[in-house]
Amino acid sequence: MFRKLLFALAAVCLMTGSAVAADAFPNRPITIVVPFAAGGETDLVARMLADGMSKELKQVVVVQNIVGASGVAGISAVTGAKPDGYTLGVTPSAPLAMHPHMRKVPYTLDSFDFVGRILKAPYIVMVAKTAPWNTLDDMLKDMKANPNTFFFASSGVGSVPYFAMMDLFKKAGAQVRHVPFSGDADAFQAIAGNRVQVYTSTAGSLDQYDVKGLALMDATRDPLLPNLPTVKECGVEAYYSQWMPLLAPKGLPADVKATLSDAMRKAMQSPEFVERLHKLNLVPGYLDSKDCRAFVEEESVRNAEVIKGLMAK
């Protein structure tokens, strides 16, 4: 009888241990949704993070590109998923902090739990290497002296580059005409052909295209580009950056969020991750879950004010 009781207790312990092991997070692959096409900056950064987190979690982490509606389709796929940590998202700033202030989207910031911020990359005012200007001040003086003569490119009305340039020119008192393009490649091709004279993008474009930077759209200089002055140094406070959070559907269990946040932080601290980001002229900008949410909310409020001011007739 005693032996039977021991065997029964042992069986219960084994079953309990197996259940705990089965429930341990993560016990199956994790998907990171990217709301833009493969090969772009957001996609590349997401894949770097997926590689690093996979090593930390000892589990497969894959990237899925869900494209459409300027990022809204992919973001909506995240909000519609079960909040169990197996569906995450990496997105640039516009779908979160700009689009909701311009049109109706099926989510708000309260639709998400933020795991952490990956990076913050200030935009750079860029012109062709053959352009006659070597400073932002030179360019703005020329544009103010010749209103509606020059053109700036953007990736479309409502994009971050569009509002960044509009805000810059408004604060500088310059009248510059707008030409929208489908993306960086087309915009920089137009700059090379002098069909437009200025565009704003992140630092990776300096190596990828035949352009030079006139000013960083931030209050402090970039450690990877120490000789590039800021717009603040040039007397214009128009600060814009491309930032990316790792997010999840609202309702993520606290222990799962902690596991993901820890894996994210450790992955981003690895020399391999930092080196790969540096090759894109980007630097890590990690913020934990709480600080990431505060940052995104602050950016959203600021963007709402900018959009309201620029769109007012």
Protein Blocks (a to p, Z undefined) as FASTA:
>chain_A
ZZmmmmmmmmmmmmmmmmmmmmpccfbdcddddfbdehiaklmmmmmmmmmmmmmnopac
dddddeeehhmmmmmmmmmpccehpaccdddfklmmmmmmmbccfbdfklpccfbdfbdc
dddddddfkbmbfbfklmmmmmmmmghkbccddebehiaklmmmmmmmmmnopacddddd
fbfklmmmmmmnomafbdcddfklmmmpccddfbdcbfbdcfklmmbccfklnopacddd
ddddddddehiafklmmmmmmmmmmmmmpmklmmmmmmnopacdddcfklmmmmmmmmmm
mmmmmmmmmmpZZ
